[in-house]
Every structure is written in C-alpha cells, then in structure tokens.
Amino acid sequence: MKYPLVSKVFAIGMVAAILGLVMLRIDGLVGERRMRQQQAMQGVEQSLSGPQMLMGPILHRACVEQWETAVGEGKERTVANNRRPFTLMAVPRTLQVQSEAKSDVRHRGLFKVNTYAGPMTLEARWDDFSALQPVREHPGSRLECGPALAMLSVSDVRGLRSARAQVAGVPTPVRPGTGLPRYARGVHAEVPAARIAETAEPLTARFALDLAGTSSLSLVPAASQTDWSVKSDWPHPSFGGRFLPARREVAASGFSAHWTVSELASTAAAAVQRDGELCEPRLAASTEDDEANSGAPNAKCLETLRVSFIDPVNPYVLTDRATKYALLFIALTFTCVALAEILGRKRVHPVQYTLVGMALALFYLMLLSLSEHVAFGLAYFAASAGCVLLLGFYAGHMLKSRWAGAAFGTGVGALYGFLWVLLSLEQAALMVGSLLLFGVLAAVMVLTRRVDWYALVEGWRAEQPRPAAVQA
C-alpha cells in the first residue's frame, strides 16, 4: 500500500464511527430505562398519592345580592329580578405549620420511588373579619350569605389518611371539599356565624393531618406571616419553590428546615383573593429534573415553598452522564494504544482496535444493568474492574509484552478513575475534564517529542509485502 499511515488512520476512523453508533444505541437504552422509571413513579402516584401541595386554612363564605329593576314604561313596565353571587375570602394573619415526613421507599419492579408519610398541623389566626362582611352594590338590595368555612386545599386528597379540625379551640367535623370551585380539592370545617362578626374576638383554626405523598411537599404562604418547619429522615432534600428556608440542617440521619415568609415579600396572600391558581406540582425524580422544574413560573401560579425528596445517585441519571463522555473516553484509550504502537514499535491491527473499543462500549451496558440491582458505586467498580482486567490481559498479547499489558490496564484504570471524578463533581466537571484533556495532550507531546514521523512512515512502507515478480 502506497500510504500505510493514511489507510491506518482511515481504518481507525471507521472503527470509531461504528463505536459511535453502538454508543447511540446504548444511550437510547438508558433513555428508555429512565422513561420506564418515570412510568413506575406515575404508577405509584396513581395508586398512592402524587406530590403534595397545601394551601390554607382560609376563611370564605358564599353570598348573593338580589335586587329588582324596572324595565319599560307604562303598561309594558315589568320588574326584573337580578342576583349577583360572590365569594368573600379572608387569609389569616399568621400561619404556623409543623410537618414530619418519614421516608417510605416503594418499588415497582426494578424501579425505586421515594414516598413519604407523617403528621402535619396547620394553625391559622385571624384578627380582622371585615373582609367577610358583605357590601351592597345596589341600594335597597337583599344580601344573603351562607356559613363561613375554614377550608384547606390539598393537591391530592388520596394522601389524606386522616384529618381533624378545631375551630376556636372546639373540635369541629371535617367535611370533604373546600366549597371553592377554583380550589375544589381539599377539606373544610364550618365556622359559627357569631365568630366572624366585625366585633368578634380573634379566631384560630387548626387542622391536624396524617399526610402521604410522593417526591415533594409544597406549601402556599397564603398569610400575612407564614412559618413552616419540616423534619424528615430523608438525607437528600432539595429546597425549591420561590423561597429558600431561612434555616436548614442536613445530615446523614435526615434534615430539618424552617421557612419564614411575610406578605411584604410574597404575593401569595393577595393572589389567593384574586385569580391565583394552585398549579400542580411536577415530578422531581432527580436533581436535574428538579432544576429543570425551577424555571420561570406561570404568572397566575401561586408562590410556594417546596422540599423535594431526591435521589442523588439515581443510576439512570448517572449512567446517562457517563455515556456523554463515552466517545472522549474511547478516543483517549485509542490514543494510548497508538502511543504503545509507536513507542513500542508494535503493529496493532484495526480489528484489535475494534475489540478494544467494543470492550469500552460494553462497560456502559454493564454499568446500566448492574446499577439496577446493586448500588451505583458498586456497579461502577464491578464494571470498570472487569473491563480493566480484560483490556490489560488482551493488551499483553496485543503488544506482546506482559509489562506493556499491565501498563495499558493501569492507564485504562486511571481513565475510569477520572470518569468517576467527573460523575461525582457536578459543578467542577468541566474544569476537571479540561485539565484531563490538557494533561493527556501534554503527555502525548512529551512522549512523542523524539519520534521521527517521516522515518516511521518510511519504515511502515518498507514492511509492506512486495508483489512477486512475474516470470516470462
């Protein structure tokens, strides 16, 4: 062959292209497994409860204003009856919430779903009831109002295992529904009419719940002053919503957090009385998902405080991140093989490059399959150790030297170590990756600084078999 170096580079390029297609298939398999995990989470939500969002207690009462108007003149004069239904609402002056969420991991096949359950108490206090007093818009009209209700909105009422209420310190029956079409799901307790008169003393309403949910717990700070304390045995919380907790403590045994939000900083109390919407909390399966869900909210969505129960070592998220470095990883390994070929003056066939690349690609498939059954760290160690031993053994025969095979296996093991660092350091992954590439380039330049590339190419040409002479 006239240009052996060009043909060799072309053959290795074709091998890399084939490996790229293989990695695309593996990446598609990772995406499929992630989708199936999402389906498992949705299945648990449909059977248990979804992410929970609570709002209240809030006082409201339905009123109707009726009046008569004359239409026409003389004999054609008629009297029309008109009515104007409206709802009066009053958010509390103070809202104090205490929550305990005990983690309860559920499994749907191979997939793990983070759920929680525990007691939650919400105590609200009203000092002023002027917002609940109807005002006539038409002189001489008749005003009729129903009983005042202290309502509590819950995004998924299936998670309410029990609910008790006290109004003004008196136990009060809890009824389903909120009485408000805009926030239909929840519960309510009736308030005596005498307790909401303009001259009435301050009123307290307390709801005690046994609440279950999935993935996240949210609270709308619909009060002039909201204080929310959360305790849980889950060691990996992610705090979101529109406000971060004022205090938080996170340890291996769990976390505690406390929010303090004033109406001076939040629009929730005013938005509830206008056209604010209780937007459904979305699934937060992972850190990446939670960050993606924390973008700009809908203008009508009520502000919330939120804590998500995430799994930072989600095997599908980490495997997906690992596959993004696959082509770079294969390129670095091929560079090591090429250096061994050049410096050791050993010829490596493109078929041998293909086998080395396939071993590297199978690492990601083994990582995905093993991580579904054991912890991700253990799966990573087992898959990488198997590939290092296999490649070290094969390189020893490929390069015709046990020492060269051991050195090659050590180099591949170091690359797996760097990949683990990239997976562990989310914020510094770009910096570590760029430093690794710079270090590899520097090593290649140092090791090949004395290589005479022209002499190397001429040597390869001389080694090519010559055609036999044709005899007459």
Secondary structure, DSSP 8 states (H G I E B T S, - for coil): ---HHHHHHHHHHHHHHHHHHHHHHHHHHHHHHHHHHHHHHHHHHHHS---EEEEEEEEEEEEEEEEEEEESSGGG-EEEEEEEEEEEEE--SEEEEEEEEEEEEEEETTEEEEEEEEEEEEEEEES--GGGS---SSTT-EEEE--EEEEEEES-GGGEEEEEEEETTEEE--EES-S-GGG-SEEEEEE-GGGGSTT---EEEEEEEEEEEESEEEEE--SSEEEEEEEES-S-EEEEESS--SEEEEETTEEEEEEEEETTT--HHHHHTTT-B--------SHHHHHHTTS---TTB---EEEEE--TT-HHHHHHHHHTTHHHHHHHHHHHHHHHHHHTT----HHHHHHHHHHHHHHHHHHHHHHTTS-HHHHHHHHHHHHHHHHHHHHHHHTT-HHHHHHHHHHHHHHHHHHHHHHH-TTTHHHHHHHHHHHHHHHHHHHTTT--HHHHHHHHHHHS--------
